[in-house]
Amino acid sequence: MTDFDQFENEEDIPKSKTQIKREVEALQDLGKTLLGLSKNQLKKVTMSDTLREAFAEADRIKQREAMRRHLQYIGKIMRTEDHETISQQVALFDTTSAAYNKLFHQLEHKRDALIGENSKEELSKYLDEHPNLEEIQLLRQLIRQSQKEVENGNKSNTNRKKLFKLIREIEETKLGLRG
């Protein structure tokens, strides 16, 4: 009989010091990543006021050792936060992440579907998915103008880019990444 046979679930097994240290370092790394975000992006991330104040304080710290200690403090605060949600939100800002690329491709597909042959059906579905959408008139206008660009073989994709930007703003608002 081993020491681990006394535990019914895997979750009951106590963590080793190494595992705890890895988790703490991962939270500190997430804190470093958050520090690298712009102020605008940082505002969009869901976090407590305590953590938000810690990031505001970090802007004033210039000394290397003081910053290292402050990152440890941020890591300590992060233990009480929903760090999985924070990680997911940060991944949507990182252009090299799989989450960002997946969202980008979904938005491109949605734009192309709205411009395509079944645009009325797609628009109807899109409006059902977003019942509180205020920019319906602008959305319809950009769809019509984008369809004209495609029909005329116009090489300037100005309206398609504007449509993509609008769809992205709508989705980011839906995901809570915009204020």
C-alpha positions as a Markdown table, in Angstrom:
| # | Residue | x | y | z |
|---|---|---|---|---|
| 1 | Met | 0.0 | 0.0 | 0.0 |
| 2 | Thr | 1.5 | 3.3 | -1.1 |
| 3 | Asp | 1.1 | 6.7 | 0.6 |
| 4 | Phe | -1.3 | 7.8 | -2.1 |
| 5 | Asp | -3.8 | 5.0 | -1.6 |
| 6 | Gln | -5.3 | 6.8 | 1.4 |
| 7 | Phe | -6.7 | 9.5 | -1.0 |
| 8 | Glu | -9.9 | 8.8 | -2.8 |
| 9 | Asn | -9.6 | 11.6 | -5.4 |
| 10 | Glu | -6.6 | 13.1 | -7.2 |
| 11 | Glu | -7.6 | 16.5 | -5.9 |
| 12 | Asp | -7.1 | 15.3 | -2.3 |
| 13 | Ile | -3.5 | 14.6 | -2.8 |
| 14 | Pro | -1.4 | 17.5 | -1.3 |
| 15 | Lys | 0.7 | 19.5 | -3.7 |
| 16 | Ser | 4.4 | 19.3 | -3.6 |
| 17 | Lys | 6.5 | 22.3 | -2.8 |
| 18 | Thr | 7.8 | 22.2 | -6.4 |
| 19 | Gln | 4.2 | 22.3 | -7.8 |
| 20 | Ile | 3.2 | 25.2 | -5.5 |
| 21 | Lys | 6.3 | 27.1 | -6.6 |
| 22 | Arg | 5.5 | 26.5 | -10.3 |
| 23 | Glu | 2.0 | 27.8 | -9.8 |
| 24 | Val | 3.2 | 30.9 | -8.0 |
| 25 | Glu | 5.8 | 31.6 | -10.7 |
| 26 | Ala | 3.1 | 31.1 | -13.4 |
| 27 | Leu | 0.9 | 33.7 | -11.7 |
| 28 | Gln | 3.9 | 36.1 | -11.5 |
| 29 | Asp | 4.5 | 35.5 | -15.3 |
| 30 | Leu | 0.9 | 36.3 | -15.9 |
| 31 | Gly | 1.4 | 39.5 | -13.9 |
| 32 | Lys | 4.4 | 40.4 | -16.1 |
| 33 | Thr | 2.3 | 39.8 | -19.2 |
| 34 | Leu | -0.4 | 42.1 | -17.8 |
| 35 | Leu | 2.2 | 44.7 | -17.1 |
| 36 | Gly | 3.2 | 44.6 | -20.8 |
| 37 | Leu | -0.4 | 45.4 | -21.9 |
| 38 | Ser | -1.3 | 49.0 | -22.8 |
| 39 | Lys | -3.5 | 50.9 | -20.3 |
| 40 | Asn | -6.4 | 50.6 | -22.7 |
| 41 | Gln | -6.1 | 46.8 | -22.8 |
| 42 | Leu | -5.5 | 46.5 | -19.1 |
| 43 | Lys | -8.8 | 48.4 | -18.5 |
| 44 | Lys | -10.6 | 45.7 | -20.5 |
| 45 | Val | -9.3 | 42.8 | -18.3 |
| 46 | Thr | -11.6 | 41.7 | -15.5 |
| 47 | Met | -9.9 | 42.0 | -12.2 |
| 48 | Ser | -10.4 | 43.3 | -8.6 |
| 49 | Asp | -9.7 | 46.8 | -7.6 |
| 50 | Thr | -6.8 | 45.7 | -5.4 |
| 51 | Leu | -5.0 | 44.1 | -8.4 |
| 52 | Arg | -5.8 | 47.1 | -10.6 |
| 53 | Glu | -4.2 | 49.4 | -7.9 |
| 54 | Ala | -1.1 | 47.1 | -7.9 |
| 55 | Phe | -0.7 | 47.6 | -11.6 |
| 56 | Ala | -1.1 | 51.4 | -11.2 |
| 57 | Glu | 1.6 | 51.3 | -8.5 |
| 58 | Ala | 3.9 | 49.2 | -10.8 |
| 59 | Asp | 4.0 | 52.1 | -13.3 |
| 60 | Arg | 5.8 | 54.3 | -10.7 |
| 61 | Ile | 8.4 | 51.7 | -9.8 |
| 62 | Lys | 11.7 | 52.2 | -11.6 |
| 63 | Gln | 14.2 | 50.1 | -9.6 |
| 64 | Arg | 14.8 | 46.6 | -10.7 |
| 65 | Glu | 14.8 | 44.9 | -7.2 |
| 66 | Ala | 11.7 | 46.9 | -6.2 |
| 67 | Met | 9.9 | 45.7 | -9.4 |
| 68 | Arg | 10.9 | 42.1 | -8.7 |
| 69 | Arg | 9.3 | 42.3 | -5.2 |
| 70 | His | 6.3 | 44.1 | -6.6 |
| 71 | Leu | 5.8 | 41.3 | -9.1 |
| 72 | Gln | 5.8 | 38.8 | -6.2 |
| 73 | Tyr | 3.2 | 41.0 | -4.6 |
| 74 | Ile | 1.1 | 40.9 | -7.8 |
| 75 | Gly | 1.5 | 37.1 | -7.9 |
| 76 | Lys | 0.2 | 36.9 | -4.3 |
| 77 | Ile | -2.8 | 39.0 | -5.2 |
| 78 | Met | -3.4 | 36.9 | -8.3 |
| 79 | Arg | -3.9 | 33.8 | -6.1 |
| 80 | Thr | -7.3 | 35.2 | -5.1 |
| 81 | Glu | -8.2 | 36.3 | -8.6 |
| 82 | Asp | -9.9 | 34.3 | -11.4 |
| 83 | His | -6.6 | 33.8 | -13.1 |
| 84 | Glu | -8.0 | 31.5 | -15.8 |
| 85 | Thr | -10.4 | 34.1 | -17.0 |
| 86 | Ile | -7.7 | 36.7 | -16.9 |
| 87 | Ser | -5.4 | 34.4 | -19.0 |
| 88 | Gln | -8.1 | 33.9 | -21.6 |
| 89 | Gln | -8.7 | 37.6 | -21.9 |
| 90 | Val | -5.0 | 38.3 | -22.2 |
| 91 | Ala | -4.7 | 35.6 | -24.9 |
| 92 | Leu | -7.2 | 37.6 | -27.0 |
| 93 | Phe | -4.8 | 40.5 | -27.0 |
| 94 | Asp | -1.7 | 38.5 | -28.0 |
| 95 | Thr | -1.6 | 38.3 | -31.8 |
| 96 | Thr | 0.5 | 35.1 | -31.6 |
| 97 | Ser | -1.9 | 33.2 | -29.5 |
| 98 | Ala | -4.2 | 30.5 | -30.8 |
| 99 | Ala | -7.2 | 32.2 | -29.1 |
| 100 | Tyr | -6.6 | 35.5 | -31.0 |
| 101 | Asn | -6.1 | 33.7 | -34.3 |
| 102 | Lys | -9.3 | 31.6 | -33.8 |
| 103 | Leu | -11.3 | 34.8 | -33.0 |
| 104 | Phe | -9.8 | 36.6 | -36.0 |
| 105 | His | -10.7 | 33.8 | -38.4 |
| 106 | Gln | -14.2 | 33.5 | -37.0 |
| 107 | Leu | -14.7 | 37.2 | -37.6 |
| 108 | Glu | -13.4 | 37.0 | -41.1 |
| 109 | His | -15.7 | 34.1 | -41.8 |
| 110 | Lys | -18.6 | 36.0 | -40.3 |
| 111 | Arg | -17.8 | 39.1 | -42.5 |
| 112 | Asp | -17.5 | 36.9 | -45.7 |
| 113 | Ala | -20.8 | 35.2 | -44.8 |
| 114 | Leu | -22.6 | 38.6 | -44.4 |
| 115 | Ile | -21.3 | 39.7 | -47.8 |
| 116 | Gly | -21.9 | 36.3 | -49.5 |
| 117 | Glu | -24.9 | 35.0 | -51.5 |
| 118 | Asn | -27.0 | 34.2 | -48.4 |
| 119 | Ser | -26.4 | 37.6 | -46.9 |
| 120 | Lys | -30.0 | 38.2 | -45.8 |
| 121 | Glu | -30.2 | 34.9 | -43.9 |
| 122 | Glu | -26.7 | 35.5 | -42.4 |
| 123 | Leu | -27.7 | 39.0 | -41.3 |
| 124 | Ser | -30.9 | 37.7 | -39.8 |
| 125 | Lys | -28.9 | 35.1 | -37.8 |
| 126 | Tyr | -26.4 | 37.7 | -36.8 |
| 127 | Leu | -29.1 | 40.0 | -35.5 |
| 128 | Asp | -30.7 | 37.1 | -33.6 |
| 129 | Glu | -27.3 | 36.5 | -31.9 |
| 130 | His | -26.9 | 40.2 | -31.0 |
| 131 | Pro | -30.4 | 41.3 | -30.0 |
| 132 | Asn | -29.2 | 44.6 | -28.4 |
| 133 | Leu | -27.2 | 45.7 | -31.4 |
| 134 | Glu | -27.4 | 49.5 | -31.9 |
| 135 | Glu | -25.4 | 49.8 | -35.1 |
| 136 | Ile | -27.9 | 47.9 | -37.3 |
| 137 | Gln | -28.2 | 50.6 | -39.9 |
| 138 | Leu | -24.4 | 51.0 | -40.1 |
| 139 | Leu | -24.0 | 47.3 | -40.4 |
| 140 | Arg | -26.5 | 47.0 | -43.3 |
| 141 | Gln | -24.8 | 50.0 | -45.0 |
| 142 | Leu | -21.4 | 48.4 | -44.8 |
| 143 | Ile | -22.7 | 45.1 | -46.0 |
| 144 | Arg | -24.2 | 46.7 | -49.1 |
| 145 | Gln | -21.1 | 48.7 | -49.8 |
| 146 | Ser | -18.9 | 45.7 | -49.4 |
| 147 | Gln | -21.0 | 43.7 | -51.7 |
| 148 | Lys | -20.7 | 46.4 | -54.3 |
| 149 | Glu | -16.9 | 46.3 | -53.9 |
| 150 | Val | -16.9 | 42.6 | -54.5 |
| 151 | Glu | -19.2 | 42.8 | -57.5 |
| 152 | Asn | -17.2 | 45.5 | -59.2 |
| 153 | Gly | -13.9 | 43.8 | -58.5 |
| 154 | Asn | -12.8 | 46.9 | -56.6 |
| 155 | Lys | -9.3 | 46.3 | -55.3 |
| 156 | Ser | -9.7 | 48.7 | -52.4 |
| 157 | Asn | -11.3 | 46.7 | -49.6 |
| 158 | Thr | -12.1 | 49.8 | -47.6 |
| 159 | Asn | -15.7 | 48.9 | -46.8 |
| 160 | Arg | -14.8 | 45.2 | -46.1 |
| 161 | Lys | -12.2 | 46.5 | -43.6 |
| 162 | Lys | -14.7 | 48.8 | -42.0 |
| 163 | Leu | -17.2 | 46.0 | -41.8 |
| 164 | Phe | -14.6 | 43.7 | -40.2 |
| 165 | Lys | -13.7 | 46.4 | -37.7 |
| 166 | Leu | -17.4 | 46.9 | -36.8 |
| 167 | Ile | -17.9 | 43.1 | -36.3 |
| 168 | Arg | -14.8 | 42.9 | -34.2 |
| 169 | Glu | -15.9 | 45.8 | -32.0 |
| 170 | Ile | -19.3 | 44.1 | -31.6 |
| 171 | Glu | -17.7 | 40.8 | -30.7 |
| 172 | Glu | -15.2 | 42.4 | -28.3 |
| 173 | Thr | -18.0 | 44.2 | -26.5 |
| 174 | Lys | -19.9 | 40.9 | -26.3 |
| 175 | Leu | -16.8 | 39.2 | -24.8 |
| 176 | Gly | -16.4 | 42.0 | -22.3 |
| 177 | Leu | -13.1 | 43.3 | -23.9 |
| 178 | Arg | -14.6 | 46.7 | -24.7 |
| 179 | Gly | -16.1 | 49.3 | -22.3 |
